[in-house]
Amino acid sequence: MGVQQAAAVKTLVLDDPEDVREAAGAVAGGEAVAYGFGNVYALGFRPEREVVERVDRMRGRPAGRTASATTVPERVAAAFDWTRLPDGVPWQQVRSLMDELLGLGPVGLRGPASGRVPEALVAAGGGGGGPTVQVVATGTRCPSHAFLGAALALTGGDFLAVTSVDRSRHLTGRDHEPAHRRADGPVDESGAEEGVRVLAHADEEAARRRHPFHRPTSVSVVAFHRTAGHTRSGLPALVLERQGSLSADHIRAIAANHGFGLFVAPPAVAPLTPRAYGTG
């Protein structure tokens, strides 16, 4: 069972069924829960607009932001409208690429949004494209599936909203806050807020060992709602929008196995840097 860490923050254990039920009930009740997400931590909450905006205010982020979606691995495909892929992009090959990436670990996937995705998680299309959704999923190796599944059963939906645990630069004065990979980070971030729960990895080193190809950063994001032309060999080039935990080279090799090239967008050229912790 989890123990009370401070007046405002309660730390629970991701592998404890009773703790999982408590955390899922908190999400169903409209609270945000920090939980072990692959080899780092994320904040999960209900996808209704009022909850998204409340969490944004809590984290110091601007109103009206489109949140990312998360769910259990078997429901990821339901987020996307497979009839709206770009010309020349076969849905079967995108699905097989997606499944391989999820089998390795945490990943972000942006594609055409299906009608099953809540409005607060859908971004309006740009440049003539239709609405999109960014799904940020832990992959199949993370025990957070029990928590997500329990929360979804209680909320009655297919998706939750998810974001990073850290506060924005508007509150910290710093330009970039890397993802937390230790449970004491979310505890410190949330220490002044009432009723916050942290659903922690039972063994953080083991969580990192389960994902040997991933750096402890926010996820890499692969987009397939648009392409960036073709490779020299004629393969359609999907777009890497962010180079996070899984390297561009690794994603490029996997994409090639499924008949795709990979274009690294300018913001994704430099990989995200893992958080450095003090020794004190």
Summary of the structure (lengths in Angstrom):
residues: 280
radius of gyration: 18.1
end to end distance: 27.4
largest distance: 59.9
contacts: 962
relative contact order: 0.20
helix: 32%
strand: 22%
